[in-house]
Amino acid sequence: MPATREIAPGILEIVDFFPQGIRALQTTRRGGVSSAPYDSFNLGTHVGDRPEAVQANRDRLTTMLPQAPVWLNQVHGVEVLDLNQARSDGTIPTADACISSGQGRVCAVMTADCLPVLIARPGQQQVAAAHAGWRGLVSGVIEATLDQLLKQQAAQDPDPWWVWLGPCIGP
């Protein structure tokens, strides 16, 4: 099991797992500004929390990242957003996974009880994050994410895939 270390209240870095050059973070509910029942480090705009509290929490997380993540409208589906082709007009894309092959890009998904799946392939400079609830798992969100990564690769590469399954609820 990969180790984590707290780099700020509510922000854990996954250490000793991904190869050099790939960084992964996991947030918890602690350390933010949201009031109950969202307390305290809520990042979701869709749950009824005060928008200014969510933005303050997101801003706090962004200080730990090379750039702001592209937040997704997650619907428990199989859509995969390629961050290399994402619109920059402020539109919130509907997708349950995102991929990137660009340095410094931040793939992000939000989970409560669903499974966060982080995928990396350093030889191809590819990373991905998938929001995998039971509906998405049954429908194939992980397969769709891997399909998009394979379409993006430049050539057959013997480099291994690195996959981290984050915390989730359920048996």
C-alpha positions in Angstrom: 0.0 0.0 0.0 1.5 3.4 -0.9 2.4 5.7 1.9 1.0 9.2 2.2 2.3 12.3 3.9 0.3 15.4 4.9 1.8 18.4 3.1 -0.9 20.8 4.4 -4.0 20.3 6.5 -6.3 18.1 4.5 -3.9 17.6 1.6 -2.0 14.3 1.4 0.7 13.4 -1.1 1.0 9.8 -2.2 4.6 9.0 -1.8 6.8 6.0 -2.8 4.5 4.8 -5.6 4.6 6.8 -8.8 7.8 7.2 -10.7 9.8 10.4 -10.5 8.1 13.3 -12.2 4.6 12.2 -11.4 2.9 13.7 -8.3 -0.4 12.6 -6.9 -2.4 14.3 -4.1 -5.5 13.2 -2.2 -7.6 15.6 -0.2 -9.6 14.9 3.0 -12.4 16.8 4.6 -10.1 18.7 7.0 -8.4 22.0 6.7 -10.9 24.1 4.6 -13.3 26.9 5.2 -16.7 25.3 4.5 -19.3 25.2 7.3 -21.3 22.2 8.4 -22.5 20.0 6.9 -19.8 20.5 4.2 -17.0 21.0 6.7 -14.5 21.7 5.9 -12.4 21.2 2.8 -15.3 20.7 0.3 -14.3 21.2 -3.3 -17.7 20.5 -4.9 -19.9 23.3 -6.3 -22.8 20.9 -6.8 -23.7 20.0 -3.2 -25.1 23.3 -1.9 -22.1 24.7 -0.1 -21.4 28.5 -0.3 -19.7 29.2 -3.7 -17.1 31.5 -2.0 -16.2 28.7 0.5 -15.7 26.2 -2.3 -13.6 28.7 -4.3 -11.4 29.4 -1.2 -10.9 25.7 -0.8 -10.1 25.2 -4.4 -7.7 28.1 -4.3 -5.9 26.6 -1.3 -5.5 23.3 -3.2 -4.3 25.1 -6.3 -1.3 26.6 -4.4 0.0 23.0 -4.1 -0.3 22.4 -7.9 1.6 23.5 -11.0 -1.7 24.9 -12.3 -5.4 24.9 -11.5 -7.2 21.6 -12.3 -9.9 21.5 -14.9 -13.0 20.7 -12.7 -15.4 18.2 -14.2 -19.2 17.9 -14.1 -19.1 14.2 -13.1 -22.2 12.2 -13.8 -21.2 8.6 -13.1 -20.6 8.0 -16.8 -17.7 7.0 -19.1 -16.8 10.3 -20.9 -13.1 11.0 -20.9 -11.8 14.6 -21.3 -8.4 15.0 -23.0 -6.9 18.0 -21.2 -4.7 18.7 -24.2 -7.9 19.6 -26.1 -10.0 21.1 -23.3 -11.8 24.4 -23.9 -10.5 27.3 -21.9 -13.7 29.4 -22.0 -14.8 28.6 -18.5 -17.2 25.9 -19.6 -17.3 23.0 -17.1 -17.0 19.8 -19.2 -19.1 16.8 -18.4 -16.8 13.8 -17.9 -15.9 11.2 -15.3 -12.2 10.9 -16.3 -9.5 13.1 -17.7 -6.2 12.4 -19.4 -3.1 14.4 -20.2 0.2 14.0 -21.9 1.4 17.6 -21.1 3.8 18.4 -18.4 2.4 20.4 -15.5 -1.2 19.5 -16.3 -3.4 18.5 -13.4 -5.9 15.7 -13.8 -8.5 15.8 -11.0 -11.6 14.0 -10.0 -13.8 14.4 -7.0 -15.0 11.5 -4.9 -16.9 11.0 -1.7 -17.7 7.3 -1.6 -16.6 6.5 -5.2 -13.2 5.1 -6.2 -10.6 7.5 -7.5 -8.3 5.8 -10.0 -5.0 7.4 -11.0 -3.1 6.1 -14.0 0.4 7.0 -15.2 2.6 5.8 -18.0 5.9 7.8 -17.6 7.5 6.6 -20.9 4.6 8.2 -22.8 4.3 11.2 -20.3 0.7 10.2 -19.8 -1.5 10.6 -16.7 -5.2 10.1 -16.0 -7.7 10.4 -13.2 -11.0 8.5 -13.3 -14.0 8.9 -11.0 -15.2 5.3 -10.7 -18.5 4.8 -8.8 -20.3 1.5 -9.3 -22.3 2.9 -12.3 -19.1 4.0 -14.0 -17.3 0.8 -13.2 -20.1 -1.3 -14.7 -20.3 1.0 -17.7 -16.6 0.9 -18.3 -15.1 4.2 -17.2 -11.7 2.6 -16.6 -11.7 0.9 -19.9 -12.7 4.1 -21.7 -9.9 6.0 -19.9 -7.3 3.4 -21.0 -8.7 3.4 -24.5 -8.1 7.2 -24.7 -4.6 6.8 -23.3 -3.8 4.2 -25.9 -5.1 6.3 -28.7 -2.8 9.1 -27.5 0.5 7.1 -27.3 3.1 7.8 -30.0 4.3 4.2 -30.3 4.2 0.8 -28.7 6.0 1.3 -25.4 7.1 -1.5 -23.0 6.8 0.9 -20.1 4.5 -0.3 -17.4 1.2 1.3 -16.4 1.1 2.6 -12.8 -2.3 2.5 -11.3 -3.3 3.8 -7.8 -6.7 3.0 -6.4 -7.7 5.5 -3.8 -9.9 5.3 -0.8 -13.6 4.5 -1.3 -16.5 3.2 0.6 -18.1 -0.2 0.2 -17.1 -3.9 0.2 
